[in-house]
Amino acid sequence: MGKNRKKHGRHFTKFTAVNNKNNLVNNEAQASETEHTECPNEEESEDKKGKKEKKVIYDMDACIFAFKLARDLKQNRYHAKTQSYIIENFDDAVREPNFYDEITKDDLIVFLQSDDLMVSCEEVVYHVVIRWIKHNREERLKYLDELLELVRFPQLELDFLGHQVLGERMILNSPVGPLLLHEAFQYHQNILDPKQRSST
């Protein structure tokens, strides 16, 4: 069940397995407070040849607003630049309250389908989808199945599936939700029981 996904198409940061769950995954109802540099700022980094280059750092709240403005005004260059920044700093972006106001369903699909998406773990992706739907449930619930297809349920931790996902009524009432859950639990069962994996 679900769309084919490239195995290499999502980048997980290495340092956030524990911190992410404390700071992001369990804060679905409220955005975490984060510190941002002033917009824009420049940071020097060195490439492999030792050549220094400047990397622009944006205030994420301002970046999301600029993304929305560029999208609406069809300013393709600035739209692409801010979109890339959001994709490459996704954990920071989804902490911002205006992410759930300004980002459309089509925007969210582009983010989650991007091979360049930088995210600390798949639980973040799950919570973004659920929180985005609940932010305007009346208007957005119709997109739930389409967005759930973009969550890699087998990459969710088994405990998270059992305690968080199974407790979400929206998913259980969704046409595709139970099927995606079954796929995820089957994946974990095959990992825990190699004999069953070899027989399938």
Number of C-alpha atoms within 10 A of each C-alpha: 11 15 8 8 13 9 7 8 13 19 16 13 12 9 9 15 13 10 11 17 15 11 16 23 20 15 14 18 12 12 15 15 11 9 8 12 11 12 14 13 12 14 10 11 11 10 9 6 6 8 9 12 12 11 12 12 16 19 16 28 19 16 20 24 17 17 26 21 15 19 18 11 10 11 12 13 11 15 19 14 14 23 22 17 20 23 22 18 16 20 22 20 20 24 22 19 15 16 21 20 14 14 15 14 17 9 14 19 14 14 19 21 16 16 16 15 22 20 23 24 24 20 25 21 24 20 21 22 21 20 18 22 21 18 15 12 14 9 10 14 16 12 13 22 15 13 19 20 17 19 22 18 25 18 14 20 15 17 9 12 18 12 10 14 21 15 11 12 10 17 20 15 10 15 12 17 22 14 15 20 20 13 17 20 19 14 17 15 14 15 12 11 11 10 10 11 13 8 7 6
